[in-house]
Structures are given as C-alpha cells and as structure tokens.
Amino acid sequence: MGTYVCRDCEQPVNRAVAHVRSVNFEQVAFCPTCWAAHRASLVVPEPRLASEGVREEAY
C-alpha cells in the first residue's frame, strides 16, 4: 500500500485517508487535518427560495 505527501504539511499520508484532488492539471494530496483546514474557509451559499406567486413547473 502506497503513500502520498500532503501538499500543505509535506507529511506522508496513507492512500486510504488521503484527499486527492487535481490542481492545475496536477494530482495533489492532502492529509485529513490540512483538508479540514482548507475546507473550513469555503462558504457554501444557501439555496434560493421560490418567489411568492411564481409557479415552479417544468415545461
């Protein structure tokens, strides 16, 4: 079983727990701790609510 190197902390990461992503067409890995810190700064917008009186039908 192989390992990756975390892009942020540069520590070895087991393949079973690594978060592997493509960044600028290059495969990079994050350890769970760095991945959680990276994801903490992301903001996900709330879903939009339907306007009053607008019918939501598929045509």
Backbone as CSV, one residue per row, in Angstrom:
resi,resn,N_x,N_y,N_z,CA_x,CA_y,CA_z,C_x,C_y,C_z
1,MET,0.847,-1.177,0.000,0.000,0.000,0.000,0.886,1.232,0.000
2,GLY,0.605,2.192,-0.869,1.454,3.361,-1.021,1.030,4.533,-0.162
3,THR,1.812,5.567,-0.274,1.516,6.796,0.446,1.657,7.988,-0.490
4,TYR,1.032,9.066,-0.106,1.175,10.352,-0.772,1.910,11.287,0.178
5,VAL,2.262,12.467,-0.318,2.833,13.518,0.525,1.837,14.671,0.517
6,CYS,1.440,15.125,1.702,0.484,16.221,1.825,1.072,17.491,1.215
7,ARG,0.278,18.169,0.397,0.747,19.390,-0.259,1.044,20.502,0.744
8,ASP,0.302,20.567,1.845,0.471,21.662,2.799,1.536,21.383,3.857
9,CYS,1.408,20.263,4.573,2.339,19.999,5.684,3.514,19.117,5.275
10,GLU,3.467,18.568,4.059,4.536,17.741,3.495,4.850,16.482,4.308
11,GLN,3.849,15.971,5.022,3.990,14.726,5.771,3.421,13.581,4.933
12,PRO,3.938,12.356,5.123,3.376,11.217,4.389,1.928,10.949,4.811
13,VAL,1.105,10.599,3.833,-0.314,10.332,4.076,-0.663,8.994,3.447
14,ASN,-1.273,8.112,4.222,-1.716,6.819,3.727,-2.776,7.030,2.649
15,ARG,-2.731,6.235,1.598,-3.686,6.370,0.490,-5.129,6.193,0.938
16,ALA,-5.338,5.434,2.005,-6.701,5.173,2.472,-7.362,6.417,3.055
17,VAL,-6.580,7.363,3.568,-7.156,8.546,4.211,-6.841,9.846,3.479
18,ALA,-6.042,9.785,2.418,-5.652,10.999,1.689,-6.820,11.541,0.870
19,HIS,-6.899,12.848,0.772,-7.860,13.529,-0.093,-7.087,13.970,-1.328
20,VAL,-7.317,13.298,-2.448,-6.564,13.561,-3.674,-7.424,14.417,-4.601
21,ARG,-6.845,15.498,-5.089,-7.542,16.419,-5.980,-6.638,16.806,-7.135
22,SER,-7.230,17.325,-8.184,-6.475,17.836,-9.317,-6.404,19.354,-9.195
23,VAL,-5.193,19.889,-9.151,-4.969,21.330,-9.064,-4.063,21.717,-10.220
24,ASN,-4.567,22.577,-11.094,-3.804,22.997,-12.275,-3.287,21.794,-13.068
25,PHE,-4.170,20.818,-13.267,-3.864,19.601,-14.023,-2.771,18.754,-13.367
26,GLU,-2.570,18.915,-12.080,-1.591,18.120,-11.337,-2.304,17.472,-10.161
27,GLN,-2.028,16.196,-9.929,-2.655,15.478,-8.831,-1.941,15.820,-7.527
28,VAL,-2.697,16.340,-6.546,-2.127,16.677,-5.243,-2.928,15.979,-4.157
29,ALA,-2.296,15.753,-3.019,-2.946,15.070,-1.904,-2.899,15.951,-0.664
30,PHE,-3.910,15.789,0.182,-3.984,16.486,1.458,-4.197,15.452,2.555
31,CYS,-3.597,15.664,3.716,-3.892,14.821,4.875,-5.249,15.276,5.427
32,PRO,-5.913,14.479,6.252,-7.228,14.861,6.768,-7.217,16.192,7.532
33,THR,-6.161,16.476,8.284,-6.093,17.719,9.055,-5.999,18.933,8.138
34,CYS,-5.110,18.889,7.168,-4.960,20.010,6.234,-6.199,20.159,5.361
35,TRP,-6.831,19.043,4.996,-8.038,19.107,4.185,-9.158,19.801,4.955
36,ALA,-9.310,19.477,6.240,-10.343,20.123,7.060,-10.075,21.619,7.175
37,ALA,-8.811,22.004,7.343,-8.462,23.423,7.433,-8.719,24.120,6.097
38,HIS,-8.429,23.449,5.010,-8.643,24.017,3.675,-10.134,24.213,3.416
39,ARG,-10.943,23.235,3.775,-12.386,23.290,3.533,-13.102,24.249,4.478
40,ALA,-12.513,24.553,5.636,-13.165,25.429,6.610,-13.354,26.840,6.063
41,SER,-12.494,27.262,5.149,-12.587,28.619,4.621,-13.597,28.746,3.482
42,LEU,-14.113,27.631,2.980,-15.073,27.678,1.879,-16.470,28.002,2.396
43,VAL,-17.184,28.848,1.683,-18.539,29.231,2.061,-19.493,28.700,1.003
44,VAL,-20.470,27.942,1.448,-21.471,27.383,0.539,-22.734,28.232,0.661
45,PRO,-23.204,28.813,-0.435,-24.398,29.659,-0.351,-25.650,28.850,-0.036
46,GLU,-26.601,29.521,0.604,-27.886,28.889,0.912,-28.681,28.721,-0.386
47,PRO,-29.522,27.694,-0.471,-30.347,27.546,-1.667,-31.342,28.706,-1.779
48,ARG,-31.654,29.085,-2.997,-32.605,30.178,-3.210,-34.017,29.710,-2.905
49,LEU,-34.799,30.617,-2.352,-36.202,30.331,-2.082,-37.028,30.763,-3.286
50,ALA,-38.127,30.070,-3.530,-39.014,30.431,-4.631,-39.696,31.754,-4.308
51,SER,-39.844,32.604,-5.301,-40.539,33.876,-5.124,-42.025,33.615,-4.928
52,GLU,-42.683,34.507,-4.196,-44.125,34.373,-3.983,-44.852,34.508,-5.319
53,GLY,-45.801,33.647,-5.575,-46.613,33.737,-6.773,-45.960,33.161,-8.019
54,VAL,-44.771,32.654,-7.909,-44.104,32.072,-9.068,-44.372,30.574,-9.068
55,ARG,-44.890,30.095,-10.185,-45.169,28.669,-10.289,-43.911,27.948,-10.722
56,GLU,-43.609,26.868,-10.042,-42.439,26.068,-10.392,-42.904,24.814,-11.116
57,GLU,-42.976,24.917,-12.432,-43.373,23.777,-13.250,-42.364,23.588,-14.359
58,ALA,-42.144,22.356,-14.716,-41.266,22.057,-15.845,-42.111,22.015,-17.106
59,TYR,-41.678,22.684,-18.124,-42.406,22.697,-19.394,-41.713,21.842,-20.387
